[in-house]
């Protein structure tokens, strides 16, 4: 099987001053535990145990894991977890071997399961040298060649399906008690309205904002501006 560290590039327009003008704290690809369960087939219990044991920790985790939404996973995290799920369920690789694989990959400088192409031969995990077609065993250093499975494409397609919004959600702003600390978000997403407002204040055009957030629409941008005006009138 295969995973690769490849996510959609997020373009930051050139302001001519050589500085990155992206507003601080803008996170585009982030997934809660419920979404990760749907995308990977892993259970909430597995994710919690793996986090506690240090086998797989989320990129964005609150210090107090008992809080709602205290585990937030990046796209790379989801790709890595999907790779682990495929190894366990499709190739019947036991968890104890996957723990050894994680330790070996860490020794070789890989920070995430999504950073390396993994292969399976006779229920043994192998990895592909970056930039080559050579596949090496993680433990016995024997070489093998075999077809691979593109996990990242599968996850990307599943994410696209997950993020499809209904027409009546476009241009609608809502709040949820346990989501992003009750911040205003665009309906059908986890994107804070304040983040788009920051892009707008920084001089981004509508097209540039939509390039940063492909799941949004022009109706959402207009709603963000109107929302800001409404807050200003209250003040």
KEKE-3310 file (N, C-alpha, C; in steps of 0.2 Angstrom, whole numbers, plus 5000, padded with zeros to 4 digits):
npx = (5004:5001:5006:5007:5015:5006:4997:4984:4990:4990:4988:4996:4994:5005:5011:5021:5030:5037:5033:5023:5006:4995:4982:4985:4983:4975:4967:4964:4962:4956:4950:4938:4936:4924:4923:4935:4933:4923:4931:4941:4937:4941:4939:4932:4937:4949:4956:4958:4965:4977:4982:4984:4994:5004:5006:4999:4997:4986:4988:4983:4980:4971:4977:4970:4962:4950:4941:4928:4930:4944:4953:4960:4963:4974:4975:4985:4987:4975:4977:4988:4982:4972:4980:4986:4974:4971:4982:4979:4966:4965:4977:4979:4989:4996:4994:5005:5015:5014:5017:5030:5034:5031:5041:5052:5051:5052:5065:5071:5068:5055:5041:5028:5015:5010:5021:5028:5029:5022:5023:5017:5023:5020:5013:5022:5029:5035:5045:5046:5060:5062:5059:5063:5061:5064:5060:5061:5063:5058:5064:5071:5078:5077:5074:5060:5047:5032:5014:5005:4994:4984:4982:4981:4974:4962:4958:4957:4946:4936:4936:4932:4919:4914:4914:4904:4892:4875:4864:4856:4864:4873:4880:4875:4876:4881:4881:4888:4887:4898:4907:4922:4923:4910:4911:4906:4902:4903:4889:4888:4902:4918:4924:4929:4920:4926:4939:4939:4935:4946:4955:4949:4950:4964:4965:4963:4956:4939:4940:4953:4951:4942:4950:4958:4949:4941:4928:4919:4908:4904:4892:4895:4906:4900:4890:4899:4904:4892:4889:4899:4896:4884:4888:4896:4886:4879:4889)
npy = (4994:5012:5028:5046:5062:5073:5088:5099:5114:5130:5145:5160:5177:5188:5202:5211:5215:5204:5197:5185:5187:5180:5178:5176:5160:5153:5139:5127:5113:5103:5091:5084:5071:5064:5065:5060:5047:5043:5045:5036:5024:5020:5018:5029:5026:5019:5029:5038:5030:5027:5040:5043:5034:5038:5033:5038:5054:5068:5083:5095:5097:5099:5103:5098:5084:5080:5090:5095:5093:5092:5085:5087:5084:5085:5085:5077:5069:5062:5055:5047:5040:5033:5025:5017:5010:5003:4995:4987:4982:4977:4971:4964:4967:4966:4976:4977:4975:4987:4996:4994:4997:5011:5016:5013:5020:5033:5033:5034:5046:5050:5059:5057:5045:5048:5053:5044:5031:5016:4998:4981:4965:4948:4950:4958:4974:4986:5000:5013:5020:5038:5046:5036:5020:5009:4997:4994:4982:4986:4980:4969:4973:4968:4968:4973:4973:4979:4981:4996:5004:5019:5028:5042:5048:5042:5046:5060:5060:5055:5066:5076:5072:5072:5086:5092:5104:5108:5117:5126:5130:5139:5155:5156:5159:5152:5146:5134:5126:5118:5119:5125:5134:5141:5150:5160:5152:5146:5139:5121:5120:5120:5132:5147:5163:5174:5172:5173:5186:5192:5189:5197:5210:5211:5213:5204:5198:5193:5182:5177:5174:5163:5154:5151:5145:5133:5127:5137:5150:5164:5169:5167:5175:5187:5186:5186:5199:5206:5202:5206:5220:5221:5217:5229:5239:5236:5239)
npz = (5000:4999:5005:5003:5006:5002:5001:4996:4989:4997:4991:4994:4991:4983:4991:4987:4997:5001:5012:5021:5020:5025:5037:5054:5062:5053:5048:5037:5033:5044:5055:5066:5078:5075:5061:5057:5061:5051:5040:5040:5046:5058:5076:5089:5101:5098:5093:5104:5113:5106:5105:5119:5121:5114:5101:5090:5088:5087:5076:5081:5097:5112:5128:5139:5136:5139:5136:5125:5107:5108:5101:5086:5070:5056:5038:5034:5045:5044:5032:5036:5046:5039:5031:5041:5045:5034:5033:5045:5043:5030:5026:5037:5047:5063:5077:5086:5077:5069:5078:5080:5067:5067:5076:5069:5057:5063:5067:5055:5051:5047:5051:5050:5046:5034:5026:5019:5007:5009:5008:5007:5009:5010:5023:5029:5032:5021:5014:5002:4995:4994:4979:4971:4964:4972:4984:5001:5014:5031:5042:5039:5028:5015:4998:4988:4974:4970:4966:4972:4983:4982:4994:4998:4988:4989:5002:4999:4990:4998:5008:5000:4997:5010:5013:5005:5003:5006:4996:5003:5013:5009:5012:5024:5042:5057:5074:5086:5101:5106:5096:5090:5101:5101:5091:5077:5062:5045:5038:5037:5037:5046:5046:5053:5053:5056:5052:5038:5037:5042:5031:5021:5027:5026:5013:5003:4988:4982:4974:4978:4992:4990:4984:4994:5002:4996:4998:5001:4996:4985:4991:5004:5008:5006:5016:5027:5027:5029:5042:5050:5048:5055:5068:5071:5071:5082:5092)
capx = (5000:5005:5004:5012:5013:5004:4990:4982:4994:4986:4992:4996:4995:5011:5010:5026:5034:5041:5030:5017:5000:4990:4980:4987:4978:4970:4968:4959:4961:4956:4945:4937:4936:4919:4925:4941:4930:4920:4935:4946:4934:4944:4934:4934:4941:4956:4960:4959:4970:4983:4984:4987:5000:5009:5007:4997:4994:4983:4992:4981:4977:4971:4981:4965:4959:4943:4936:4925:4934:4951:4958:4959:4967:4976:4974:4991:4985:4970:4980:4992:4977:4969:4986:4986:4968:4971:4987:4976:4960:4965:4983:4980:4995:4994:4996:5012:5020:5013:5021:5038:5035:5031:5047:5057:5050:5054:5072:5073:5067:5049:5037:5021:5014:5009:5027:5032:5025:5022:5021:5016:5024:5019:5012:5028:5029:5041:5044:5049:5065:5060:5062:5066:5056:5066:5056:5065:5060:5059:5067:5077:5082:5077:5071:5054:5044:5025:5009:5004:4987:4985:4978:4980:4969:4955:4956:4955:4940:4931:4935:4927:4912:4912:4913:4899:4887:4869:4863:4853:4869:4877:4878:4872:4881:4878:4885:4887:4890:4904:4911:4926:4921:4904:4912:4902:4905:4899:4885:4891:4909:4921:4928:4926:4918:4932:4945:4937:4935:4954:4957:4945:4953:4971:4966:4962:4950:4935:4943:4959:4948:4939:4956:4960:4943:4937:4921:4915:4905:4903:4887:4898:4910:4895:4887:4904:4904:4886:4889:4904:4893:4879:4892:4898:4880:4877:4893)
capy = (5000:5018:5035:5051:5068:5078:5091:5104:5120:5135:5151:5167:5182:5192:5209:5215:5216:5198:5195:5181:5191:5176:5180:5171:5155:5151:5132:5125:5106:5101:5086:5082:5064:5061:5065:5055:5040:5042:5044:5030:5017:5018:5020:5034:5022:5018:5036:5040:5025:5028:5047:5042:5030:5041:5029:5043:5060:5073:5089:5100:5094:5103:5100:5094:5080:5079:5095:5094:5094:5093:5082:5090:5081:5088:5081:5072:5065:5058:5050:5042:5035:5029:5020:5012:5007:4998:4989:4983:4978:4974:4967:4960:4968:4967:4983:4977:4976:4994:5000:4994:5001:5018:5017:5012:5026:5039:5033:5036:5053:5052:5062:5056:5040:5051:5055:5038:5026:5009:4992:4975:4959:4943:4953:4962:4981:4989:5007:5015:5026:5044:5048:5030:5014:5004:4996:4990:4980:4990:4977:4964:4977:4964:4973:4970:4977:4976:4987:5000:5007:5026:5030:5049:5049:5039:5050:5066:5059:5055:5072:5080:5070:5074:5093:5094:5107:5109:5124:5131:5132:5144:5162:5156:5159:5149:5144:5128:5127:5114:5119:5131:5139:5144:5155:5160:5148:5146:5133:5116:5120:5122:5138:5153:5169:5179:5171:5176:5193:5194:5189:5203:5216:5211:5216:5199:5199:5187:5176:5175:5171:5157:5150:5148:5141:5131:5125:5143:5153:5171:5171:5166:5181:5193:5185:5188:5206:5209:5200:5211:5227:5220:5218:5236:5243:5234:5242)
capz = (5000:4998:5007:5001:5010:4997:5002:4991:4991:4998:4988:4997:4986:4984:4992:4985:5002:5003:5018:5020:5023:5028:5044:5059:5064:5048:5047:5032:5033:5051:5056:5072:5079:5071:5054:5056:5061:5045:5034:5041:5048:5065:5081:5093:5106:5095:5092:5111:5116:5102:5107:5126:5121:5109:5095:5085:5091:5082:5075:5085:5103:5118:5134:5142:5131:5141:5133:5118:5101:5110:5096:5079:5065:5050:5032:5034:5050:5042:5027:5040:5050:5034:5030:5047:5045:5028:5035:5050:5041:5023:5026:5044:5051:5070:5080:5089:5072:5067:5083:5078:5061:5068:5079:5064:5053:5066:5067:5048:5050:5045:5056:5049:5041:5027:5023:5016:5003:5012:5004:5011:5006:5015:5029:5032:5029:5017:5012:4996:4995:4991:4973:4968:4964:4976:4990:5006:5021:5037:5047:5036:5022:5009:4993:4984:4970:4970:4965:4978:4984:4983:5000:4998:4983:4992:5007:4996:4987:5004:5011:4995:4998:5017:5013:5000:5006:5003:4993:5008:5018:5006:5014:5031:5047:5063:5080:5089:5108:5107:5090:5090:5107:5100:5087:5071:5057:5039:5039:5033:5037:5052:5045:5057:5049:5058:5048:5031:5038:5042:5024:5018:5030:5023:5006:4998:4983:4983:4971:4982:4997:4988:4982:5001:5005:4990:5000:5002:4990:4986:4996:5011:5009:5007:5023:5032:5027:5032:5049:5053:5049:5060:5075:5072:5073:5089:5096)
cpx = (5004:5002:5009:5010:5012:4997:4990:4986:4989:4990:4991:4998:5001:5009:5015:5031:5038:5038:5024:5011:4995:4988:4983:4982:4974:4972:4962:4957:4961:4949:4944:4936:4930:4920:4930:4938:4927:4925:4940:4943:4937:4939:4937:4939:4948:4960:4962:4965:4977:4986:4987:4993:5006:5010:5005:4993:4991:4988:4990:4977:4977:4975:4976:4961:4952:4938:4933:4929:4941:4956:4956:4964:4968:4974:4979:4989:4980:4972:4984:4987:4974:4974:4986:4980:4968:4976:4984:4971:4961:4971:4984:4986:4994:4997:5003:5017:5020:5017:5028:5039:5035:5038:5053:5057:5053:5062:5075:5071:5060:5044:5030:5020:5013:5015:5030:5027:5027:5020:5021:5018:5024:5018:5017:5028:5035:5040:5048:5054:5062:5063:5065:5060:5059:5062:5060:5061:5062:5064:5073:5080:5082:5073:5065:5051:5037:5020:5008:4997:4988:4980:4976:4974:4962:4953:4953:4948:4934:4930:4931:4920:4909:4910:4908:4894:4881:4868:4860:4858:4874:4875:4875:4877:4878:4883:4883:4891:4897:4909:4915:4924:4915:4905:4907:4906:4901:4895:4888:4898:4911:4925:4925:4925:4924:4938:4944:4937:4942:4957:4955:4949:4961:4971:4965:4956:4945:4937:4949:4956:4945:4944:4958:4955:4939:4929:4917:4913:4905:4898:4890:4902:4905:4892:4892:4904:4898:4886:4894:4900:4888:4882:4894:4892:4878:4882:4892)
cpy = (5006:5024:5040:5057:5073:5081:5096:5111:5126:5142:5157:5172:5186:5199:5213:5217:5210:5195:5190:5185:5187:5177:5174:5166:5152:5143:5130:5118:5104:5097:5084:5074:5061:5060:5060:5048:5038:5041:5038:5024:5015:5021:5026:5031:5021:5024:5039:5036:5027:5035:5046:5039:5033:5038:5034:5048:5065:5079:5094:5097:5099:5100:5096:5091:5078:5084:5093:5096:5096:5089:5084:5087:5084:5083:5076:5067:5060:5053:5045:5037:5030:5023:5015:5007:5001:4993:4984:4978:4974:4969:4963:4961:4969:4973:4983:4978:4984:4998:5000:4997:5009:5020:5017:5018:5032:5039:5035:5043:5055:5054:5060:5050:5042:5053:5050:5034:5019:5004:4986:4969:4953:4945:4956:4969:4983:4996:5008:5021:5032:5045:5042:5025:5008:5003:4991:4988:4984:4987:4972:4967:4973:4969:4969:4975:4974:4982:4990:5003:5015:5028:5037:5051:5047:5044:5057:5066:5059:5062:5077:5078:5073:5082:5096:5097:5108:5116:5129:5133:5138:5151:5162:5155:5156:5148:5138:5128:5124:5114:5126:5137:5143:5150:5155:5157:5148:5139:5127:5115:5121:5128:5144:5159:5174:5178:5174:5184:5196:5194:5196:5209:5216:5212:5210:5200:5193:5181:5173:5171:5164:5152:5147:5143:5138:5129:5131:5146:5161:5174:5171:5172:5187:5193:5187:5195:5209:5207:5205:5218:5226:5220:5225:5240:5242:5238:5250)
cpz = (5000:5001:5004:5005:5005:4999:4997:4994:4992:4996:4993:4992:4988:4985:4990:4991:5005:5009:5017:5024:5025:5035:5048:5061:5059:5047:5042:5032:5040:5052:5063:5072:5075:5064:5053:5057:5054:5039:5034:5043:5055:5070:5086:5099:5104:5095:5099:5114:5112:5104:5114:5126:5117:5103:5089:5088:5086:5082:5080:5091:5109:5124:5138:5137:5133:5139:5127:5113:5103:5106:5089:5075:5059:5044:5032:5039:5047:5036:5031:5044:5045:5032:5035:5047:5040:5030:5040:5047:5034:5023:5032:5047:5058:5072:5083:5083:5069:5072:5082:5072:5062:5071:5074:5059:5056:5066:5060:5046:5047:5051:5056:5045:5034:5023:5019:5012:5007:5008:5009:5007:5011:5022:5033:5028:5026:5016:5006:4997:4991:4984:4969:4967:4968:4983:4995:5012:5026:5042:5044:5030:5016:5004:4989:4980:4969:4969:4972:4977:4985:4988:5000:4993:4986:4997:5004:4993:4993:5007:5006:4996:5005:5017:5008:5004:5002:5001:4998:5014:5016:5009:5021:5036:5053:5068:5083:5096:5109:5101:5090:5095:5105:5095:5081:5066:5051:5040:5034:5033:5045:5051:5049:5052:5050:5054:5041:5032:5039:5035:5020:5020:5027:5016:5000:4994:4985:4980:4975:4988:4996:4986:4989:5004:5000:4992:5001:4996:4991:4990:5003:5013:5010:5014:5028:5033:5031:5040:5053:5054:5054:5067:5076:5074:5080:5094:5096)
residu = (UNK:UNK:UNK:UNK:UNK:UNK:UNK:UNK:UNK:UNK:UNK:UNK:UNK:UNK:UNK:UNK:UNK:UNK:UNK:UNK:UNK:UNK:UNK:UNK:UNK:UNK:UNK:UNK:UNK:UNK:UNK:UNK:UNK:UNK:UNK:UNK:UNK:UNK:UNK:UNK:UNK:UNK:UNK:UNK:UNK:UNK:UNK:UNK:UNK:UNK:UNK:UNK:UNK:UNK:UNK:UNK:UNK:UNK:UNK:UNK:UNK:UNK:UNK:UNK:UNK:UNK:UNK:UNK:UNK:UNK:UNK:UNK:UNK:UNK:UNK:UNK:UNK:UNK:UNK:UNK:UNK:UNK:UNK:UNK:UNK:UNK:UNK:UNK:UNK:UNK:UNK:UNK:UNK:UNK:UNK:UNK:UNK:UNK:UNK:UNK:UNK:UNK:UNK:UNK:UNK:UNK:UNK:UNK:UNK:UNK:UNK:UNK:UNK:UNK:UNK:UNK:UNK:UNK:UNK:UNK:UNK:UNK:UNK:UNK:UNK:UNK:UNK:UNK:UNK:UNK:UNK:UNK:UNK:UNK:UNK:UNK:UNK:UNK:UNK:UNK:UNK:UNK:UNK:UNK:UNK:UNK:UNK:UNK:UNK:UNK:UNK:UNK:UNK:UNK:UNK:UNK:UNK:UNK:UNK:UNK:UNK:UNK:UNK:UNK:UNK:UNK:UNK:UNK:UNK:UNK:UNK:UNK:UNK:UNK:UNK:UNK:UNK:UNK:UNK:UNK:UNK:UNK:UNK:UNK:UNK:UNK:UNK:UNK:UNK:UNK:UNK:UNK:UNK:UNK:UNK:UNK:UNK:UNK:UNK:UNK:UNK:UNK:UNK:UNK:UNK:UNK:UNK:UNK:UNK:UNK:UNK:UNK:UNK:UNK:UNK:UNK:UNK:UNK:UNK:UNK:UNK:UNK:UNK:UNK:UNK:UNK:UNK:UNK:UNK:UNK:UNK:UNK:UNK:UNK:UNK)
# end
